[in-house]
Amino acid sequence: MRNRTWVASAGATVALVVATGLYVQALETGHTDGGLRADPGRVKSAPTDRTCLGTRPVDSLPDRDDGTPLTRVVVHVDELAQKRYSDVYTGLSVDEDHGAADIWRIPSTAFDDEVCGDAVKGVTLRLHDTDVSGRTLAALADRIGDDMHRWDGTFEMREVAADEHGFVAVGVDDPDKAGPILEKAYGESNRRYIRVEYADQAEPLDAG
């Protein structure tokens, strides 16, 4: 699973949440939180640079949560990637309907060979190329989130989310106005990793 950082604004209320390891929700939605997310159709249409069909026995990996083969593989791959391949790992999404996981990473033969070798029977891994690590995206998302109110009066920033596909999604009330400003604000090197989208205003939290 990816580590997604999102920021939601509702009037004067700002919530900053770092989502880590929310696997049950990832299985249900293919994502680890309710903030901005990539269109599920884009996952299916994303170019696949390598596909691995699991061959290991299911019980060769530790039992996790509901014990399904997909659960075991996804949790194992995410833990492995975070510990040993954080410089190339971007993130992953879960495709429960097809018993598959989509993994985004900077091309790495060592990473690919290891995760493919860990896939168990009944699980498919689809590997996709990016040119940025999840660690880099999380840092950019944090930086943008720190500027939540910097452009108040010009446009309203409502959400910021590091997406496993290899970009940071920024939800605003007026993308046409906000897009050029945000893309310029964080430097030429980060420009291609910022996607400005429309986002509805978050509902205020129920104080009761």
Summary of the structure (lengths in Angstrom):
residues: 208
radius of gyration: 17.8
end to end distance: 32.6
largest distance: 57.8
contacts: 650
relative contact order: 0.19
helix: 35%
strand: 27%
